[in-house]
Amino acid sequence: MIDTRPLIVGAGPAGLRAAITLSDAGLHPVLVDHAPGIGGAVYANLRAQPNLTPKLTREARILRQDFDRVRPRVDLRLSTAFAAFDQTGTALLTGQAGMMFKPRAVIFATGARERIQPRPGWTLAGVSSAGALQIALKTTGTLPLGRLLLAGTGPLLYAIAAQMVAADRPPVAVIETGNPLRHPLMALRLPARVLTEATRYIGQLLLAGVPILSGTDLTRIETRNGALIAHTSRQGRWAEISVDHIGLHDGLARNDFGISAEMTGQTPVFQAGDCRSVLGRWAAEEDGKRAAEQVLHALNATPGRAAIAPDQRFIKTQTLLAKLFARAPALAAPELPDDTVICRCENRSLGDLKQALQTASEQTQTTARTLRLTERFGMGPCQGRQCLDWVAALTPDTTSFADLRGNRWPIKPVRVRDILDAPDFTADPSHQDLK
């Protein structure tokens, strides 16, 4: 018996819209997400704890209503992760509702990953990604106790800061390496809904008295008398800010690790949302629908289009935002000391990387393979999602990000027990229970 269901990996806006579109076309997709609820990062409040009454945007409410309508036709498997394909097209899902089955097609809607630039002290206790703070606030309504500082660059910093203000926990400051507020004419070229949202965030911060330190770099973090000390640099002037917790955010990148259509045999594979191109939540949902249409075309369920390019409106918006948040010219490129941790999973430092390059130059050629297998960069639980961008940037004449990352299964370390515990429905999919 042939399994007729497509697989969607990721239950954020792109994955949910893809599931809705496929269900409306008569298919019964399998939708998996490693989180305990739907929504991804941007709509994490869709899985808020029962004691909370989350404030949902209009888009989030519509998305949830549409998904609730098709829910009986979707095999939703939460706290479950996609791990791998084998050469026969069998997918391995691990976790709470793990299984092995052969999907007719696959949509990867795994969203974006948060970039955090290594700097001295970024691995200290009390320092986290700003995105982690946002998810905690959306799902549990809580934040770490004490004074919080947000630092880095990008529009997400302002959104998180405004959400903290709304929760009556305003940050002590927002440290921004760019100068977005100094380019009002450029900002006016943004789409109306983007500009309206940004203006609302800025207004909330100003009314709450939150300082926005633009053109400022967080150069290092240290501990002193039980507090975190953030050392900042701005136009040649140095300052210290004493806080209890720091949230870092240095932009977003595609979370497409391990995704390769060539490695899935005859199974059609598509990407959707920020996994394909980081264009924001509005583009992600629209892209999820388009990916579903591609699946329907590939399965001959509809005469749709085989290849669909991202909407140019969203591309132009992101290009403009990148210019607005470009690093201030007055800020010099950060010079990191050798003891700066680059790969936090394996505790590998910049000095380790330099030593590896020096030793290799004296003995043999340095390759992405040797940096990973011998020096352990990118070999921890996150498989380089946090460090390989920076390893590639620090070794531009040696290797590239694509070579360092590679495409391989499994995409993350998998326990043997997870494989043994996963029911195998490749022979007879009719025996599996819908979740």
Summary of the structure (lengths in Angstrom):
residues: 435
radius of gyration: 22.6
end to end distance: 20.3
largest distance: 70.0
contacts: 1432
relative contact order: 0.15
helix: 36%
strand: 21%
